[in-house]
Amino acid sequence: MRNPLPPASESNDFLLMRRALRLREEDCVASPESLWSLSQPDLARVRRVGKVFVEQHNPFIRHIVRRTREFLENTTDPETGEPYLKPVRVELFGEGDEEAVKLPPYLMDAYHKAEEFCELLGHRMQASGFLKTLLLRRIGSSIEAGMNTAQKLLGEWQDLDEEDDDSDGDDQTPDSARSLTSAERQKLKELLDSLEANRERDPKFEVVRDVLRNRGWLNLGCIIFSQYFDSVWWLANLLSAELPAELIGIYAGSQKSGVIQHGEYARKDREDLKAMVRRHEIRLLLGTDAASEGLNLQSLGTLINLDLPWNPTRLEQRKGRIQRIGQLRDTVYVYNMRYKDSVEDRVHQLLSSRLQSIYQLFGQIPDVLEDVWIDVALGKIESAKRTINALPEQHPFEIKYDRIEKVPWESCTKVLENTSRRDALMKGWQ
């Protein structure tokens, strides 16, 4: 408590303590022996304040303020009479069971063959869940991405790591996987035959077209996200054929960004694309998760998630591109797409009743839920349920700070030195 002793302005108790210790306002530290110079009423005050000191008056709490978006949007600034943060509501579409994208029979057959391939791979290999479910991740984004991946698995694996725009570098393919068994190769060939026998449009495209044209989302400005560049490129070309005069932006990594109009593609720098969106020259932007961080798209009012990333934090990052300060609309629209009876659909059914409470608890969707996707893909439903049920009922910040614990007070003079305090505050939150 004595180092640093809070200012008199913090409470009447500290005002009286400072008077008793004869400390000026600019004096930040009281000597250890000064405690014994206090009268009994002052000592009683020290003991009383000490019970809540760590919770209410320690220097970190004094300088760190947690403000949720909900708090800032619903609390009025007395000086302006307006909320501290202009509310930007989010209206979700695609959440109902009837809104899942239904696969025609030949595509459903192909999806089941992809599941069987992943099961075969899982039995043979002690690889990561990411690798075992690699094909399901891509076919869950678009049929095009699934086809391209199956073809590469049958041929050369070298391009697979580069293909995945949301890779975290943990999906390195072991040598044992690069040589498929005859059963695995046969399953992949059956999958490709199912797709190539009917090269009709992916039903996701029909939904995107309907949302953009018939529901008016194109007029509001729209960004469409996918985890995979294959899906982005496929959709951009189909949309360019559907809307030939529309200038469509493609925002991706690895020098793949550009614009497409009348079916003609032109390379563009990502900074140029950002400026074109700000100037309202582009109202339809397609992006991989390279666009989900550090990109301000307040001029766009709608967002379509062509796929649901298995790392759920990415969904919040995507939404944050349009739900941000400077958004002129009071409500933005978000459409989450998933195939009926896919892994994403099954996970959605498990999580749908919990996602809102989980988001309110953490402020975002915790990364640990990525394990739920993998467990569901591998048929481990009970394991997935245990992961969901293991989430805490309180926010970690509250769990850590809502009680007083024993601390080595002798070390406080070192912990709270100017350099130590600055170093602690400069570290990122875990």
N, C-alpha and C positions, 0 to 999 in steps of 0.2 A: 504493500500500500504506500510505503514511504518513498519508493523510487520507481517511477515518478509519482509524486503526490498530485492527484487531480487538482485542477484550478478551482478557485472559490466559486466560479460561475456554474460548476457542475451540480452542486447541491449545497444546501445550507449547512449540512454536516461538515463539508470540507472548508467552508468559510470559517466555521467555529474552530476547527482543528488548526487551521493556519494562524488564526489569532492566538490560540493557546500556545503554539510553537513559535510565535513571533516571526513568521515567514512572510516575505514579500510575495506579491503575485508572480514575479519573475523567478522566484526560487522554486526549482522543480523537485529538489531532493531534501528530505529530512534525515538527520543523522540517526543511526540506530539507537544510540543512548537517549535520544530526546523523548522516547516513549516514557521513560521513568520520571520525566519532569512533569507529566500530565497529572491533573487532578483525577479523583475517582469518577466524577461525572464524565470527564473527557475520555478516560479509559473505557468507561461503559459504552460511550459513543463509538470508539474504535472497534470494540468487540461486535457491536451491533452492525456497523457498516461492513465489517470484515466478512459477515455471513453472506453478503450479496456482492462483495467487491469483484470477485473474479467474473461473475456473470454480467454485471452492469457497468463496471468502471475500468476494466483493464484496457491498456492503450490500444490493443488490436481492435477490440469491440468499438472503441471510440472512433476509430478511423475507417473501419470496414462496415459498409452498409449493404444489406441484401435487399434489393427491391425487385420483385417479380413484375413481369409485364402486366399481370392482372391488377396488382396493387397500383402501379403507375397509371393504368388506364381508368381505374375506378376511384381514384383519390383526387380531390379538387385542390388545386394550388390556390390558397387564399389570396395571393397577390393578383392573380389573373382571373380567378373565377372559372378557369378551365382545367380539365384533367392535366396532370403532369405530362402524360403521353397521350397523344390523340389515339383513341381506340381504333384499331383496325381488326374487325371481326373476320373470322374464317368460316365460310360455309362449305362443308364437306359433301362431296358427291361420290358415288360408287361404293358406299359403305354397306348398303343393304345386300342381303343374300341374293335378291333378284337382280342386283346390278352387276354381279360378277359376269365376266365375258364368257359366254357359252362357246365351247369348242365344237365344231362339226365333227361327226364320227371319225373321219380319217385323221383329223388332228388329235382327237382324244386317243386314238390308237397309237399315234406316234408318241404322245406324251407318256403313255403307259410303257412303251418300249424304252423310253429314256429312263424311266424309274427302274425298269428291270436291269438296264445296263449299269446304273449306279449301284444297284444291289449286288450285281456280279463283281464289280470293282471293289466294293466294300468287303466282300467275303475274302477276296484274294489279298488285299493290301492292308497293311497297318499304317495307312496314310492319314493325313488330317481330314477332318470332316469337310473342310473346304474343297479338297481335291475330289473326294468321293461324290460330292454333290455338284461338281463343276458344271456338268451338262444340264442338270435341272435348273441351276441358276440362270443359265443363258436361254434355255428354251422357255423359261418362265417370263423372260423379258419380251421376246418376240420369236415367232417361228423362224424368221430369217436368222437371228442370232443362234438359235438352236441348230439349224441346218449347217451353217458355216462351221460351228464348233464340231459337229459330228464329222464333217468332211476332213477337218484338220486332225481330229483324233485318228481317223483312218489313214491319214497320210503322214505329215510331219507335225510334230508337237511344238516346233520352235516358236511359232507365232502365238501360241496360246497365252503366255504370260503377258505379252504386249496387248493382246486383244481386250483384256479385262481392264477397263478404265477405273474401276473402283478397287483394284487390287491393293492390299496392304502389304504385299511382299511376303505373305506367309503361305503362299500356295505353290512353292517350288515343287516341280514334278519329279519324284524319284525315278531313277532309271528303270525300276521294275514296272512302273506304270506305262512307260513309253513303248513297251512291247505288249500289245494286247493278245489275249488268248483267242483261240478260234471262236469260242462261244461269245466273247465280247465283240469281236469284229462282226460276227453274224448278226448280233442284236443291233449294232449301229447301222448295218446295211438294211435291215428290215425297217428301221426308223426312217432312213432316207427314202426308201421305196414308198413308205406310207405318205411322205410329204410330196415327193416328186410326181406321184400318180395324179395328184390334184393340186396344181400350183395356183390355187385360188388365193385371193387376198386374205391375209390374216384378219380374223374378225376384230382385232383391236383397231385396225385401221378404220373400219366402218364406224366404230364408236367415236374415234377421234374426229373423223369427218363430220359426224352428226353434231358433236359438241361444238366444233368450231363454226360450222355454217348455220345449222338450224337453231342452236341455242345462243348464237351471237357472241361466243367467247372470242372469236377472231377480232371483232370490233372493239372489244375491251383490251386487247393485247394479251398474248398468251406465251408462256414458256412451257415447253414439253421436255421433261427429264427422262433419261434412261441411264442405266448403269453402263451400257455397252455401246460403243461407237457403231457396231454393225446395225443395231436397232435404230440409232439416230439416222444413219445414212440411208437405210431402207425407207424409213418413214419420210425423210426429207424429199426423196425422189418421188414417192407416191403423192405427197402433198403438192409438189411442184407441178406434177401432171394434172392434179385436180384443180389447182389454183395457179395457172401458168403466169399470171401477171404479178403475183404476190412475191415480194422480195423476202426470202426465208433465210434467216441466219442460222449457222451451225457453229456452236461454241464447244470446243473440245480440246483435248491435250495433244501433245506430240505433233504440232504443226498441221492439225487437221481442221482448223477453223476456217470458215469462209461463208459465202452466200450462194444461194441457188435461185435462179429465176428462169422461167421458160425452159426448165430442164438443164440449163447451163450452169456449171459450178465455177466459182472464182474464189481463189484463195484470199483470205482477209486476216489481218492481225486481230487478236482478241481485243486490244484496246480500241481498234476501229469499230468493232462490233458494239462495244459498250457505248461509244459515242453515238452510233447510229440508232441504238435503242433510245438513248436519252433525247435525241432529236426527233423521235417518232418516225424515223425512216424505216425502221423494222418493227413490225407489230407481232411477228411470229418468230420465235427463237427456239431452236432445238438444241439441247445441251446434254453432255454427259455430266457426271458429278464433278468434273473440273470446273463447272459453272456454279456449284452449290456453295462455294465459300468465296468471300471477298468480292461478290458481284452484286451491285445494287440495281434492282430492276423495278423501281417504284412506279415507272410509267406503264408497267404491265399489270393487269388486274386479275389475271387467271393463271392457273398452273395445272398441268396434267402430268401425273406420274404414270408414264407408260409401264413401269414396273415398280415393284416394292422392294427396295434394297434389303438384303438380309441383315445388314448393319442398320438398325432402325434410327440411329442418330442422324443418318443421312436424310431421312424424311424431314426432320426438323430443320436441317441446314437448307434443304431445298425450299421449304415454305418460307424461310427467313429472307429469301431473295425478294419477295414481294410484300410480305407482312413486316414492314419496317417504317421508320421515320421518313416522312416525305411522300408516303403513299396517299394519293388524293382521294381514293375511294374509301368509304366507310366499311365496306365489306369486300373481301377478295374471295374468289372461288377456287377450290382445290378438288380435282378429280383423281381418285386413287383407283388404278386399274389392276385387275388380277383375273386370271383364267379360273373358271369354275372347276372345282375339284383339284386344283393344283396345290403344290406345297404352300404357296402364298395364301391360297384360299383357306386351307386347313389351319394355318397359323392364325389367320384373321379370325376364324371362328373361336380359337382358343383365347385370343387376346382381346377381342372386341369389347367385352364387358369390363376389362381392366385398363385399357389404354388411357382413357381420360383421367382416371384417378392416378395412374402411374405418372402421367405427364404433369399433373398438378403437384404431385409429391416431389418430383425431381427437377422440374423445369424443362426437362427433355426426356427422351426415351433412353434408358440406360443400355450401354453396349452389350451387357450380359445377355440381353434378349436375342442376340445373334445366335446363341447356342440353341434357342428354341427352334429356329428355322432348321438348323442342321439336324436336331433330334427328330423333328417331324419328317424331314426328308428321308431319314434312315429308319423310320418306323418306330422310333423310341418315344411314343406319346406320353407314357408315364413320366419319363425323364423330363420331357418338356414341361409337363404340368408342375413337377417339383421345382423347376427353375423359376416359373412364374410365381408360385406360392411362396418361394423363399425371399421375394423382394420385401424389404422392410416396410413397416407401417408408418414410419416417420422419416422426414427429410434428414439426410446425414448431417447437415449443419445443426439441426435441432438436437439430434442424438448426441453430438459432440459437445454442444454448449449449454444444454439445459440442466446440467448438474455440476456440482463442485467436486473435483477430484483432488487427491493428494498430489502436491507438486513440490519439487525441491526448491524451496524459496531462496536458498543460498545462491542458486545459480541465476536468479532473476537479474542481478546487476549486469551479468554478462549478456543474457538473452536480450535485455532491453537497452543495451548500448546503442548509440545512434547507428553505427555500421551494421550491427547484428539485426536491429529492427528493420533497417532498409533492405538488407539482404533477404530477410524472411518475407517481407512484403513484395519483393521483386520476383519471388518464385511463383511459378504457375500453380493453380489449384489442381489437386488430384481428383 
